[in-house]
Amino acid sequence: MVISRLDINKIEKSLSVIQEFLIELRKLSDLSIEEFLADKRNPSSAESYLRRSLEAIFDISRHILAKTYGFKEIEYKNIARQLGEKGIIEKEYSKTLMKMAGYRNRMVHLYHEISSEEIYNILKYHLSDIERFISDIVLFIEKSNKKTI
């Protein structure tokens, strides 16, 4: 593993962007389903913040794998799997990331199948999956910094 090539600033900036998106997603998750659906901008905003968060997650993940293991994969599900196999995140959580990768692909390629109610459900019950990613990557960076000192 070659930690020295990691661009920690790049990772931290991307994590910060995800955290900003999470703030907005949390605001939307505080709405009742009726309030959420009453304004057509709410589902669209939530979908955009969610998709961009997922893309940032996989950009960070790809960067970590490329710079520490020479990994060249671009398929999101395999990136998630490799994070678990390499011990960057727990293997069990990598299964969650694989589901997130699949959902991101649905959002991009099968967008017409995504309902506003489905987006609302994610806001209510699954934002912690994104928060977990942030925590796990911060922990990975801390451990990596200790190894290079």
N, C-alpha and C positions, 0 to 999 in steps of 0.2 A: 504494500500500500504506500503510495507517494502523496502524502498530505500536503507537502509544501507547494504544490501547484494549484491548490484550491484558491479561488478568488473569494475570500471571506466577505469582503465588502459587497461584492455582487450578490452573494447569498443573503447577507443581512438586509440589503436594499429590497430584494424580492420578498423576504419575510415581512419587512415593514409594509410593503404594498398589500400583501395578503392581510395583515392586521388591519389596515385601513378599510379594506373591503369587508372584513368581518364586522367592523363597527357599523357599517351601513346595513349589512345583512341582519345584524342583531336588532337594529331599529325596525326593520321590516318584520322580523320575527315577533316583535312585541305587538303587532297589530292582530286583531281578530281576523279570522278568515273572511268575514264579511267586509271589513275595512280593507283588507289586502286586495280583494277582488273588485272592490268598488272603484278603484282607480287603476286603469289599464297600465299606467306607468309603473306600478308596484311590481307586478310579475316580470315585466321587461327589465327593470332595474335589477331585481333579484337575480334573474337569469344571467345578466351581464356580469355582475359582481361574482357570482358563483363560477361561471365559466372561466373568467379571468383568474380567479383564485386557483382553480384546478390547473390551468395552463402554467401558472407560476410555480405550483407545486412540482409539476413534472419538468419544468425548466431547471429548477433547483436540483431535483433528483438526478436528471441527466448530467448536469454539470459535476455533481459529486462523483457519480460513477465514472464519468469520463476522466476526471482529473486524478482519481484515486486508484482506479482499476483499468484504465484504458478502454473502458466500455464504449462502444459506438452505436448501441441500439437506439432507435428512435420511436419504437412502438411502446406506448405508455404502459400497457399491462405488463410487458416484460421488464420495463424500468422498475415498476412497483415490485415485481417478483424478485429482481436482483437486489433491491434495497434490503429485503428480508434475508436473502441468501448470503449476502455479504455482511450481515450483522449491523447494518447502519440503522435499521429499525427492527423491531421484533417481527418474526416471521408471521405471527398471527395478524398483526396490524398490516403487514404487506398485502394480506387478502382484502382488507378494507380498501387499501389504496388501489388494488386491482379493480374493485367495484367502482371506485371513483373515476378511474381511467375509462372504464366502460361507459359511465354516465357522461363524462366529458365528450366522448365520441358520439353518443346519442344527441347531446346538445348541439354539436357541430353538424352532424350528418343526417340526423333524424329529428331535427328541430320541430318539425310539424307534428311529431308525436308527443312532445312535451306539453303537459297541461299546467295551467296556473296552480291548480290544486296540488299537483306533484311538487312543484317548486316550493310551495308553502310548506308542505310536509318536510321537505329537506331543511328548510329554515327552522322549523320547530324541533326537529329531532336529530339532525345530523351535522350541525355546524361544529360540534365537538370533534368530529373526525378531522376537520381542518385545523382546529386548535391543537390537536394531538400531533399533527405533522409539525407544526411550528415548534412545539416543545421538544419533540424527538430530534429535530435538526439542530436546535440550539444545544441540546445535550451532546449530540455528535460533534459539533464544532468545539465545545468545551473539552471533550475527551481528546479530540485531535490536537488541540493546542497544547495539552499536557504532554502528549507523545512527542511533539516537536521541540519541546523546551529541554 
